[in-house]
Amino acid sequence: MALDGVRKRLNQRISSQDDYFPSTYIILQFANNVHIEAVQWVIFKIQSERKYGGAELLVRKQPGVPGETSLIFHVSATNQKLMELAEEQSIRKKDLKGSLRDFTVVEQSEFGSCSDILSTSEKEFLVRHELENIRALENEKAIPGYPRIRLYEGQSISAACVHYNLLQQVFPLHDEDVLRKLGRKWYLSLFKKQPFEEIREYFGESIALYFQFLGYYTYALVVPMVLGFLQLCLAPENIALFCIINVLWASVFMELWRMKCSELAFVWGTIGMASSMDEPRPNYNGVMGVDHVTGRLQPQCPRWKTQLKMYTVSIPLVMMCMILAFFVMLLSFWVEEQLRGSPDCPHWLYLAPSIAYAALIYLMNMVYRRFANYLTEWENHRTQSQFDRHRVTKLVLFEFVNNFMSLFYIAFIYQDMDMLRSQLATLLIISQAINNFQEALLPLILQYYSSKMAQLKKRNSSKKWQMPTSPVDVQELSADDPRILQALRESRLDFYEDPYDDYLELFVQFGYVFLFSSVYPMAAFWAVANNLLEIRSDAFKLCCSYQRPMARRVKDTGAWQRAFQSLCTLSVITNCGFLYLSPAMRSVAPDASPAEWMMLFVCLEHVLLALRQVLHYAIPDKPEWVRLALARQQYQSKQALKKQRIEKTK
């Protein structure tokens, strides 16, 4: 009876609103066979007040379209609601005086017009955050219509619906006018600077930071590219000097990028983000309790349980997978050696092990990625940043074995530098061209054929199609609303989860350039050529080939920073090893014994590693102006708090 009263008041509040529906921020597409009771319950939770476990968001149902049978809902929020959410999430914005500070509803007029305060990515982030934090109450033990799908108190309802395939898709809707203007400045302007601020305002900080890194990294590659061209004109003995400069330059680049991240995080208002202070993930499993830091009611789970799972199960399993991938690589080389040693074997059969190994790598990567996602989810990390960090670490370790161990085997076991150089050239040129085609053009081709099939299906079903009747009591969008067809078009696009694959491509390329700089100095040239194309192809991919990605607020590149720094450290060891094996270098000191020759490069390795540490401490994490600005903000906060206390005592 109490729930019926809540529904009645909710219907009265909704019916009292006019027909105007703000911009759609999130699309919910339910599965075709979902029980209507579950749909009604989810929509009720989205619309109802917070004191009843709801999100107080606006929902409109999409009218039926011939050929489409799934239920689609548009989710939005009023400007006042967005302002309240921005204050809750401590969104930092610049006021009219240019000072960056936490937004508050009381001081809203000091930040400018209400419609211009928040960017489109921030609005989408706030609405999605509310959706993900609609959690099951104590008396909600199962999803209506699905008594076997049990819920625990505090479980994210949207995450549960996605997990059990009740919600087929949840994605943000593109703003076509803004996207069109952004495209003209971005992927259609080949020789202009990227519009980073507009990228951030539309796609969020995570996507903007990736493109900042891609551009910054491409500029940094100019130094090793120039050195590579100079090396072609000089004697082979001079390669040691160029190799040392490359290795140190990689370390300088990563330290400068760390400083650049601090600068961007300050400008974007994310520098104060701490992973331990983030909201719990939607899939975080815990018992509802009062958080000791924020005082809010949130899921709680002891940290030691996560660490126990990581150290006793996850890490051993990941190591076993890496060892398995290594043995598959060794098996491929062994089979190839057996074939080449057989006089009756045809020459074309020599390629069979390499082709089979490439196919196995592709399959192993697919299986391992799912396995890594499952393991990381099972570990039950509290925040999204912690989850991403451990997931990326698992995936990078496996990718490292698959991409680099075969090259190390050729270099240090076969000691065939010509073969290694040929492999590197092939991987850099051909594989990068295939990746660009696969990322940007292939989805567009598949999208074209998918739309043709959808039109054919629509024509065949339009004669016998009838508007499905749905008892979901939600106001519909007007039949001529352009968002209806737009939502259907974008529902057929591929989902873009995060820039993991894009970072991984750069990670592998970074390894090819710096781990093997003494073997193939021209690698930097091919990397620069690829990245200039990659910037525009990735921009085109995001704007035209994929659904709009979920906006995420980040302050740095997280686990990828440590992954690239690990390659920098390893590059010192590998390049010293290659120089030790180089016949051209051996001719510099023909009278040195093998032990003396080895000790020389061991000493060089230690000196370079020491120089890396010096660079790490010499280059600060934050530029001086950011440190001063943070100190000024801290002082002003203390003064404001002191003034507030004095006023209270009067």
Steps between C-alpha positions, in 0.01 A plus 500: 500500500783740584665424165170570318486839670852579388414402142190720511694805621769431240242487220349825622841669501579374149160593357534849641810558284461636148582306183850647477771238545862615536790358304534123520812400690460121533314240292367183665416216261335198663519148361214383278379228737530694827207475743300819512497494881877539502480793256236674709706455816822636345324804352323563831835494682649746251215747536417473870639715780823420678332424829332208323827379344454685172713737291247781426585495128274563200399211273319487167402189308590476134200440270494177304667491160431238229748215530605586858350305790728589792402760758719811491494778760665842501640625832566863581498744793392853574761775524430538871559128556827516306615792714426306819685195370799714400524627856473147641779374275723800581530605136758779479417789266642843428297786643453835326827624654694210345561313828463121492295374796230254600160582355215566746134564429489791746777680310366399157476860378876542551571236233295650216185392319342176620500343152870577439653387830519127424639345181308229313742233624452612861121487466518150353741394776266627774190331353686172451637520854146530637382207289786278616441592864134397512548218748276225630332574832482259791154373402588456129623141488448425129425671169122499438408233249828313567480338844819302431708817450581583861606845614694600809459830682708769334542322166491725194173428320622615158814284529285199598269554201797522262663192655185287458435638147176676592652826380636441153681833466574811708672776307511881474336667203711717274431872468509513120537879472794514740654188343480651152683815611760295687562277197576799277766618745638154573516215250420720199785742582811298423763764573342690787548461872255267671212679683581338835264711711205430271589129501495505880170686517334249268667165572636556851843505659593136428471536120655846501798374700559217252518744208721732705734206558492394135592851383764550771656161428509569125685828557748317727570245225651774282829477696560124442374541142766764426762286670392206285555699179840618624598143576451408134773747406757395762710193569334208688737549794321826590176319575589473869482878545163524324371205700595664832331826397182310400481312828549815709257696282229239564544554874493879460181474296320293766604740777385800295172323426445444871543875550265569208234277663516710817455815295200362313345359817520841666341677204227234476432502874592133557837541673347442842350166399617206714408144407417417861249788509312402182145371512467117512468329163153383392615135523673541837371230734471597866273550796335840531660711773607851587824601327761611756626784278188648335237389750277379215319168485708290258592134440787392727736202465832435682802578284683187616250279318591662167873472572463135601332420168766689307807344660375143542299452179525778240877551489582125477241456223633798304854363529381161375336665198821689421704179523250324273529780242880476520496123439265546202757741356782250559293225336454718193876554465569131558255389230647752256852371570385142438343596168806692384720206596297260284635488141170372356288779649372757245607861563146635525443276803765693695244777555243266654631520862512881489147521361371250755676688782347832387153342500561348843611837638176656377290224659700500825463878529123474459467226761747655741330840485174345617686302763680813627171692516341215695793478742507875563124505554527205739770681700232758584693826478314788660552782249508516122857634496620206713315257274651654185851500647499129584323403178750691284793347690373146431441570132829684442706215647340249264530730199865558582572127473309469172651807333861508619616156613534367145719801412716443808533135400623597153742754649653308788457133399532512122716815518381585150482881487404508132201276568407714802522819294279348232241390757491847658453671164217261412323549833531878495388557143255223414338436839443872563335539159274203579413650840399832345277324249350276768431788741367772270387359164380149581233615756376751242466227235320268744277788608405567135398140439323483836290805413414347159384179667296700753328693216423174318359350819293813557351485148414131535335545838327836445194347329413266786643709785275626776585737782584281803296573804702562816349548847803707611346821625756747362437801279621451143712729286310667221492289184696758298782538757832455311651321802289191420676410176833620639472259795424212260798587278742523790369181661643312199850649545778322686549580867820687590587400855821693568828588321669176615561369147632839389741522794606140439585577138721789614653283773607236247627769262695666782664165569597450136655848482696509827560135597665438162636847416855365457378239249256702290553878540244580227216364715428852630436629146235237431348564843468875429347432157248262656411732789430799276242283326391339828396835651249566223387139455430462874310831496296382202437167673360666812286748310362275227554130559418437867242587760581799712733373778408546864666813640755424772686745721870416542810686620772296325557194283504273806640152441619597153749746650664216694487271196685749279751575777566126533582488128742791551682306770503182291626692195826574686559127554400385150698765312814434705453132416462574128811719503691221672401257220560750217798403276545868406548593865732205561739638239550813714695302761627182332758430772247494787422158646138379507485557876636856468259570214203379705608699808520812286135475401390396847661819633334701221164350593542596867605854408195546277267362765653740752449788257135401466458531876671840496259616229205366701592710803627801305182551297214595738156340493329839469609820325575792728188698408277204588670463839452868572135489392431197722672668797295815437177298492590323823575833670175655378304195622655530845425873512138444394456229765655727762269785401198269518594387852544860616156594365342205683648610834357853469 
